[in-house]
Each structure stands twice: as C-alpha cells, then as structure tokens.
C-alpha cells in the first residue's frame, strides 16, 4: 500500500498568519513516484499551475519562491499567433 500523500500549504506573499481569503495558495505534495511537487490553487480550489518534480522538499520550496519573484514581472508571449 503506498504511503499517504502529505500536503503543505504555503500562502502567497505577506505574513502567513494574515492570509487574504481571495489569495491563491501553493500546495506541496509528494507524488506517486516519491518526488516533491507543488500546485498553485485559486481561492475557489481550481488548480492553476502544477510544478515540476523535485528531489527534495527544499528544492520544491525554492521553485515556489522563484515563481513568486518572477511572476509579477513576467511578460505574456502569445505563441499560438505565430503558429497560424
């Protein structure tokens, strides 16, 4: 029988004790192969992003921090228009 998955919820920005109820949240979990992953969920529970597989929980947390730092400055590039 596989080990149960563990989840850790990491609030987006600010003091984790004062979470905006409309804010999304990162969930860290262990997948079936034993790798650590994260998913970003909207306030309504929809999964918006699923991260890559990481060997350790610390690497997974670093991946979340990278998303937090880069996302506010990320540009949107529509590659579908180039395919037409």
N, C-alpha and C positions, 0 to 999 in steps of 0.2 A: 504494500500500500504506500503510495507516495506521501511524502511529508506535506503537511498543510502549508499553504502559501501564507507568508506574513506580509502585512501591509504597513507602511509608514506614510502618514500624510504630512506633507510639508507645505504650509501656507505660502501664497505668493506675496513676497515683499512685506516689509514692516515687521512689527512686533507680533510673534506668533500667538501671543495671548490676546491680541486685539484684531481678530480676523474680520475683514469686510464680508458680510454674508453673501454678497454678489460676486466676490472674488472666486477665481478658479482655485484648484489645488493640484499639487503634484502628489501622486501615489507611487511609492516604491514597492515593488513586489519581486518575488522570486518565481521565475517561470518554470515550466516542466523540466527543462534541462539543467536547472540549478543556477542559471545566470540571473543577475540583478537587472531589473528594468524599471523604467518609470513611465507613467502616463499622466498627461495633463487633462484634468476634467473640468468642464464648465460647471457653474453653480447648479445647473439642473441635472448634473450627473453624466452628461454626454462626454465621451472620450474625444478629445481634440487632437492629441499628439500621443504617439507611443514611441518611446526612446529605443535606442539600440541596446543590445545585450552587453553587460559589463561583467567583468570577473569578480568585482568586489562592490560592496555597498558604498564605500568611499568614492570609488570611481563613478558610480551612479550619481551620487550627490554632486560631484564635480560637474557631471554632464548637465544636471539641473541648473547649477549656478551659471554655467556657460549660456544656457538658454535665457536665463533671467537677465544676464548682462547684454547679450546681443539682440534680443527680440525688440527692444524699444527703438533700435537704430536700423533694423533690417529693412531692406528695400523689397518691394514686390516686383518680381520679374515674371511676366506672362509668357511662358514658353509655348503655350498652346497656339498663340497667334503666329509664331514662327513656323509651326507645322502646317498651317493652312496654305 
